Amino acid sequence: MGETWGFAKMIFPLLLVGVFLSGVIRVLMPQDLVATYVGSNTLFAVMIPVIFGIFVYFPTLVEVPMAKTFLDLGMSRGALLAYLLADPVVSLPSILVVRRIMGTKRTAAYVGLIFVLTVSAGLLFGHFFG
């Protein structure tokens, strides 16, 4: 029981940050902007959230309330899945660390593969379930 309480205390602040950020985005971002650029299941519409997920770092569990906000603002399900896959796997801080350890070429291959695979998964998911 003590471990559960400790885990809950550790996660709760992250969830609060996520709910706060998603509320701010919901208020500040026009709904038609999201629907226009990432509301369809096209290659471009799925690539944008993947790029966003790679270069904008959100702590773990913050992406859940953010995903709900993006979905409510009109993001397609395929684009949302691609974002949810890319965001926790790679971020700008992790790219810098991996580059230092593995070198530039391997890091570029790593990020490129994640990009291609998450975009592909988003397109397939959007095609069948979008």
C-alpha positions as a Python dict, from the first residue, in 0.01 Angstrom:
ca = {
    (1, 'M'): (0, 0, 0),
    (2, 'G'): (289, 234, 75),
    (3, 'E'): (434, 188, -273),
    (4, 'T'): (97, 266, -431),
    (5, 'W'): (65, 588, -233),
    (6, 'G'): (421, 688, -325),
    (7, 'F'): (349, 619, -690),
    (8, 'A'): (27, 823, -674),
    (9, 'K'): (213, 1116, -515),
    (10, 'M'): (473, 1096, -789),
    (11, 'I'): (221, 1089, -1077),
    (12, 'F'): (-35, 1340, -948),
    (13, 'P'): (176, 1656, -1010),
    (14, 'L'): (243, 1545, -1368),
    (15, 'L'): (-127, 1492, -1429),
    (16, 'L'): (-202, 1838, -1288),
    (17, 'V'): (54, 1992, -1523),
    (18, 'G'): (-97, 1801, -1814),
    (19, 'V'): (-451, 1908, -1734),
    (20, 'F'): (-337, 2269, -1692),
    (21, 'L'): (-143, 2271, -2022),
    (22, 'S'): (-426, 2107, -2211),
    (23, 'G'): (-666, 2369, -2074),
    (24, 'V'): (-436, 2651, -2182),
    (25, 'I'): (-399, 2501, -2529),
    (26, 'R'): (-774, 2447, -2558),
    (27, 'V'): (-837, 2815, -2480),
    (28, 'L'): (-556, 2966, -2686),
    (29, 'M'): (-553, 2744, -2996),
    (30, 'P'): (-831, 2804, -3248),
    (31, 'Q'): (-1025, 2486, -3323),
    (32, 'D'): (-1027, 2549, -3696),
    (33, 'L'): (-646, 2562, -3696),
    (34, 'V'): (-618, 2206, -3563),
    (35, 'A'): (-896, 2075, -3786),
    (36, 'T'): (-743, 2241, -4094),
    (37, 'Y'): (-390, 2109, -4056),
    (38, 'V'): (-425, 1777, -3871),
    (39, 'G'): (-793, 1694, -3902),
    (40, 'S'): (-759, 1458, -4197),
    (41, 'N'): (-574, 1134, -4256),
    (42, 'T'): (-322, 1265, -4509),
    (43, 'L'): (55, 1228, -4501),
    (44, 'F'): (101, 1596, -4416),
    (45, 'A'): (-164, 1588, -4142),
    (46, 'V'): (0, 1288, -3975),
    (47, 'M'): (355, 1422, -4009),
    (48, 'I'): (283, 1747, -3822),
    (49, 'P'): (198, 1588, -3485),
    (50, 'V'): (497, 1353, -3513),
    (51, 'I'): (730, 1650, -3567),
    (52, 'F'): (557, 1829, -3280),
    (53, 'G'): (596, 1522, -3058),
    (54, 'I'): (965, 1489, -3142),
    (55, 'F'): (1064, 1851, -3082),
    (56, 'V'): (828, 1955, -2801),
    (57, 'Y'): (905, 1768, -2482),
    (58, 'F'): (620, 1672, -2250),
    (59, 'P'): (680, 1465, -1937),
    (60, 'T'): (530, 1118, -1926),
    (61, 'L'): (154, 1120, -1853),
    (62, 'V'): (118, 1481, -1970),
    (63, 'E'): (53, 1358, -2324),
    (64, 'V'): (-270, 1187, -2215),
    (65, 'P'): (-463, 1508, -2132),
    (66, 'M'): (-292, 1676, -2430),
    (67, 'A'): (-416, 1398, -2659),
    (68, 'K'): (-772, 1445, -2535),
    (69, 'T'): (-746, 1817, -2604),
    (70, 'F'): (-608, 1761, -2954),
    (71, 'L'): (-886, 1510, -3027),
    (72, 'D'): (-1151, 1754, -2902),
    (73, 'L'): (-1001, 2030, -3120),
    (74, 'G'): (-1043, 1815, -3432),
    (75, 'M'): (-722, 1616, -3474),
    (76, 'S'): (-774, 1296, -3672),
    (77, 'R'): (-734, 966, -3491),
    (78, 'G'): (-446, 860, -3713),
    (79, 'A'): (-256, 1183, -3646),
    (80, 'L'): (-328, 1147, -3275),
    (81, 'L'): (-195, 791, -3266),
    (82, 'A'): (121, 899, -3448),
    (83, 'Y'): (172, 1177, -3190),
    (84, 'L'): (113, 940, -2899),
    (85, 'L'): (367, 694, -3040),
    (86, 'A'): (636, 951, -3120),
    (87, 'D'): (612, 1173, -2812),
    (88, 'P'): (732, 933, -2541),
    (89, 'V'): (984, 755, -2766),
    (90, 'V'): (1195, 1047, -2880),
    (91, 'S'): (1232, 1411, -2778),
    (92, 'L'): (1489, 1682, -2830),
    (93, 'P'): (1667, 1608, -2498),
    (94, 'S'): (1683, 1235, -2577),
    (95, 'I'): (1812, 1309, -2928),
    (96, 'L'): (2098, 1511, -2779),
    (97, 'V'): (2188, 1233, -2535),
    (98, 'V'): (2168, 959, -2799),
    (99, 'R'): (2382, 1169, -3034),
    (100, 'R'): (2652, 1204, -2773),
    (101, 'I'): (2657, 828, -2709),
    (102, 'M'): (2595, 686, -3058),
    (103, 'G'): (2707, 961, -3294),
    (104, 'T'): (2525, 1174, -3548),
    (105, 'K'): (2464, 912, -3820),
    (106, 'R'): (2313, 654, -3587),
    (107, 'T'): (2104, 919, -3414),
    (108, 'A'): (1972, 1040, -3749),
    (109, 'A'): (1885, 680, -3840),
    (110, 'Y'): (1713, 633, -3502),
    (111, 'V'): (1504, 948, -3533),
    (112, 'G'): (1433, 881, -3900),
    (113, 'L'): (1309, 529, -3831),
    (114, 'I'): (1087, 650, -3548),
    (115, 'F'): (950, 921, -3774),
    (116, 'V'): (876, 684, -4064),
    (117, 'L'): (728, 411, -3844),
    (118, 'T'): (505, 640, -3637),
    (119, 'V'): (378, 823, -3946),
    (120, 'S'): (310, 487, -4113),
    (121, 'A'): (127, 357, -3806),
    (122, 'G'): (-80, 676, -3790),
    (123, 'L'): (-175, 653, -4158),
    (124, 'L'): (-272, 286, -4128),
    (125, 'F'): (-470, 343, -3810),
    (126, 'G'): (-646, 643, -3964),
    (127, 'H'): (-729, 445, -4276),
    (128, 'F'): (-888, 156, -4086),
    (129, 'F'): (-1027, 326, -3775),
    (130, 'G'): (-1029, 699, -3854),
}
